[in-house]
Amino acid sequence: MRALPVGEHALLLEGTSGEEARALHAELLRRRAEGSLTVREIVPAARTVLLDGLDDPARWAAELASFDVPPVPPCARELVELPVRYDGPDLAEVAARWQVPEDEVARIHAGTEFTVAFCGFAPGFGYLTGLPARCHVPRRSTPRTAVPAGAVALAGPYTGVYPRSSPGGWQLIGTTDAVLWDHARVPAALLSPGTRVRFVPVENS
């Protein structure tokens, strides 16, 4: 793990893998909760964790270098279920890459319990991990100029749901009516790092 200074009061911690970053994130949250770490924000990403609001980043950099980070503990967070219609325009392409019928894509995807590894790209967009390596698919060679809100998509090791209409290059396999980001809700984001997620198939209307 490397600790890189960011401004006057922040550190960017670089892990060697996504799993190490998730374990580090969980350990930092635990230490903040017990009071041994005072920090304003802990922000996970694919292979990094940002600590913002440290009183002495240099001291923490030295301490964090010798951190004994345990594996990610079993997730006890509440399970969020998202209804999904497996009607995406890239369903056939994903089925071909997986070498299964289209309805088998829905069965495999809906049978997987996902975990939000980190959030980004757009408010409410979570990067969900859980699919086995054989089900990882590349991004589209040509991104779409507009992906509709609620599109359920795959790219690399991740599943995601577009919270609003935006350009995007992920493979679209379904649609959900769940609201991922709502300013009137507390918290506004339905998904946050560590949230467990399952997709529940519903009939196409």
Rosetta blueprint (number, residue, H / E / L):
1 M L
2 R E
3 A E
4 L E
5 P E
6 V E
7 G L
8 E L
9 H L
10 A E
11 L E
12 L E
13 L E
14 E E
15 G L
16 T L
17 S L
18 G H
19 E H
20 E H
21 A H
22 R H
23 A H
24 L H
25 H H
26 A H
27 E H
28 L H
29 L H
30 R H
31 R H
32 R H
33 A H
34 E H
35 G L
36 S L
37 L L
38 T L
39 V L
40 R L
41 E E
42 I E
43 V E
44 P E
45 A L
46 A L
47 R L
48 T E
49 V E
50 L E
51 L E
52 D E
53 G L
54 L L
55 D L
56 D L
57 P H
58 A H
59 R H
60 W H
61 A H
62 A H
63 E H
64 L H
65 A H
66 S L
67 F L
68 D L
69 V L
70 P L
71 P L
72 V L
73 P L
74 P L
75 C L
76 A L
77 R L
78 E L
79 L E
80 V E
81 E E
82 L E
83 P E
84 V E
85 R E
86 Y L
87 D L
88 G L
89 P L
90 D L
91 L H
92 A H
93 E H
94 V H
95 A H
96 A H
97 R H
98 W H
99 Q L
100 V L
101 P L
102 E H
103 D H
104 E H
105 V H
106 A H
107 R H
108 I H
109 H H
110 A H
111 G L
112 T L
113 E L
114 F E
115 T E
116 V E
117 A E
118 F E
119 C E
120 G L
121 F L
122 A L
123 P L
124 G L
125 F L
126 G E
127 Y E
128 L E
129 T E
130 G L
131 L L
132 P L
133 A H
134 R H
135 C H
136 H L
137 V E
138 P L
139 R L
140 R L
141 S L
142 T L
143 P L
144 R E
145 T E
146 A E
147 V E
148 P L
149 A L
150 G L
151 A E
152 V E
153 A E
154 L E
155 A E
156 G E
157 P L
158 Y E
159 T E
160 G E
161 V E
162 Y L
163 P L
164 R L
165 S L
166 S E
167 P E
168 G E
169 G L
170 W L
171 Q E
172 L E
173 I E
174 G E
175 T E
176 T L
177 D L
178 A L
179 V L
180 L L
181 W E
182 D L
183 H L
184 A L
185 R L
186 V L
187 P L
188 A L
189 A E
190 L L
191 L L
192 S L
193 P L
194 G L
195 T L
196 R E
197 V E
198 R E
199 F E
200 V E
201 P E
202 V L
203 E L
204 N L
205 S L
